[in-house]
Amino acid sequence: MLSKIRLQLLGVLCTFFLFTEAQAQSSASTYSALGIGEFNYSGITNNQAMGGLGISFGSAWNPNVVNPALSTKNTIFNFEAALNYKQISANNGTESSDIDGGGISYFAFSLPVKVNKMTVGLGLNQITSVNYRLLIESEVSNADIQAFNFIEGDGGISDAYLSVGYVVTKNLSLGLQGSYLFGSTIRTDQLSLFDENGPVGITTEYYERLTVSDFGIKGGAYYFVPLNEKSKLHLGAIYQHLGDVNGKAFAKLSSIGQASRPDSDGDLISNDEPGSINIPDRYGFGVSYEKNNKYVIGLEGQYQDFKKYRSLLDDPLQLREAIKVGLGFQITPDYLAIDNALKRGTYRLGLEYQQTPYYLNATNINDLGINFGASLPVNQLSLVNFAVKVGQRGTTDNGLIRENYVNFTLGLSLNDNSWFYKRVFE
């Protein structure tokens, strides 16, 4: 019963919300209050700069975490890491507030076990992010009392993955990625009551900690068609199965500051009881056209039916299908310009549209962003990568929240074709 009341409260948070400023290691949408958070569909830095393009196209200079079959493009050793920073300006039609945060985004390795035949990858990536701070003011029925709910959440799900890509025939590659999923999300709801004389009673707190630990898989396929000596058509597909992700839940209602302690007074709802979260399967398809060593343009889509989603505590939350479409472009002015780093760099542009799984007040929450970025050489093989996304999520219609945001990602690719080759192949 408590979970239903809490979710109904979240369902109307957009009507009554007031933001408080938040500083955290990561920054996620206000809508990450629903479900298991905001999903990362857009890959690493070079993918992000092209609208998430990575199912049908990969580079020899960057690992590919979107489609494991495209890791076979990595014919040299790659290590890449990145930091991200996000700034959100949220508005409900009458009030607005700014939120920002950032932190480590990912680590990724790519190791060519046999060049042009088999590549192994491993890394650490963030699947979902939860980060919100909300103050909801409402009137108590049949009483001259104001209720203030301060709701916040932080956390998410990460995965440590191991992947392998294998060239089956000259034009066809297949890939498989195994992931260990882990992470925890803490959500709290502090309720205070006030009348004209001040506080009424004590402030109560609902505390919820959800922890997951399980495994998932992702498969990928890649095929290219030579159109002529100077161009190719690339085709790619991915399928990710996470299914019932095992976890445990702790939930308690108590006075403020006591709810996180299992041995304190209060109403213990769940004491690290095991359960599972059902995360729907994800499908992705893409096609790209490449003018060899010059430019690439591609179109990709991903789909995930969150109507099948089930939470760890069986909260009655209604989600919809998640659909993502990305259009990406990259160009390299002159890859042979050894003495001119700007001409030898790669420049990217993208357009990204998402129908998120969030559905509130009979309204789908959509996300539209423009992406751009570049990879600039710092020596013969290594690169500095950056990506910027400027976008808008949601609407102020029907009492909802519109978020205007800017997301920055800065990464470094360390590539080497000497020591690794000597140790593996000599």
Buried (B, 14 or more C-beta within 10 A) or exposed (E): EBBEEBBEBBBBBBBBBBBEEBEBEBBBBBBBBBBBBBBBBBBBBBBBBBBBBBBBBBBBBBBBBBBBBBBBBBBBBBBBBBBBBBBBBBBBBEEBBEBBBBBEBBBBBBBBEBBEBBBBBBBBBBBBBBBBBBBBEBEEEEEEBBBBBBBBBBBBBBBBBBBBBBBBEEEBBBBBBBBBBBBBBBBBBBBBBBEEEEEBEEBBBBBBBBBBEBEBBBBBBBBBEEEEEEBBBBBBBBEBEBBEBBBBBBBBBBBBEBBBEEEEEBEBBBEEEEBBBBBBEBBBBBBBBBBEEBBBBBBBBBBBBBEEBBBBBEBEBBBBBBBBBBBBBBBBBEBEBEEEBEEBBBBBBBBBBBBBBBBBBEBBBBBEBBBBBBBBBEEEBBBBBBBBBEBBBBBBEEBBBBBBBBBBBBBBBBBBBEEBBEEEEE
